[in-house]
Amino acid sequence: MGMKRAFSALLVILIPALVLSAGCNGLNGADSTPDMSASTSKTSEPSTSPLQTTTTTAKERELLKIHFIDVGQGDAIFIELPDKRAVLIDGGETNMSSRVINAINAANKNRLDFVIATHPHSDHIGGLSKVIETFEIGEIYMPTIERKSYKTYQALMSAIQKKGLKQKAAKAGVRILKANDLTLDILAPVKSNYADINDWSVILKLTYGSTSFLFMADATASAEKDITADVKADVLKVGFHGSRDSTSDDFLSRVAPKYAVISVGKNPYGHPSSATINKLKNANIEVYRTDLDGTVTFTSDGTDITAGKSK
């Protein structure tokens, strides 16, 4: 009992002393409460962190690149999307497949997420079979018209089957992709009874931000009239290699492009026609031709478009 009383008395003396000591340390030592005035001051200063600069730079690099490849008398359009996916519209003649493959390799792509064969003519699908054999393919779109007697069509279908792919029907109203402010839509063919194979052409509109691109393949004025969707675009890939049978006055006024591209080479058909060239120039449209300018590339950041050529 004597020991317990002595211990209790000692605690009565020590505890107040310890409390006083702790209070003194809090006043005279480092204050554990944050200095709010200093923190607020730092927060109010403009941030110049490297992270902000990096983010801005990365956003500026999110570019859409559209390459109208010089494949002579034919079409082949390779598109690098801002989300790093890739699109190929047609592949030129069979003997032009190496140019298409080289363009894709130059962009360090080993996969084509979307391939569109616009119609069964050889100057559009001839090179596609080799392209499909060479690269990994995501989806392939084709109009429902068949030309089983055409050798290039046979080769394309064989390449598709060997890869275990199934073509999707390309027709007006189909949306191929939508990602943020990027869309790729099929505007035609509208009908399924065209007499002219060219009017079966898959017509596509690509929109990125406030910029847009219209790809007409070989559609003639007859197919142009059938399109009810919005065709207004900054860049027009002129239909049918600049033939007088395409790009009617009414249609051109609906599109109202700033730029036009004619994919063409040496040919016996008179492409592009002087009537079409004059029509474009009279409308103050900047015209590019693959036979004169080589591969033509348009770059868009979603707001502005720049054009370049290889020749």
Protein Blocks (a to p, Z undefined) as FASTA:
>chain_A
ZZmmmmmmmmmmmmmmmmmmmmmmmmmmccfbdcfklmmmmmmpccfbfklmmmmmmmmm
mccddddddehjadddddddfkopacdehjbjfklmmmmmmmmmmnopabdfbdcdfbfc
fklmmmmmmmmmmpccfbdcddfbdcfkbmklmmmmmmmmmnopacddddehiafbdchj
accddfbdfblcbfblklmpccddddehjbccddekjacfklmmmpmbdfbdfbdcdehh
hpakgoifklmmmnopabdcddddddfkopacfklmmmmmmnopacddfklnopadddde
hlaccdddfZZ
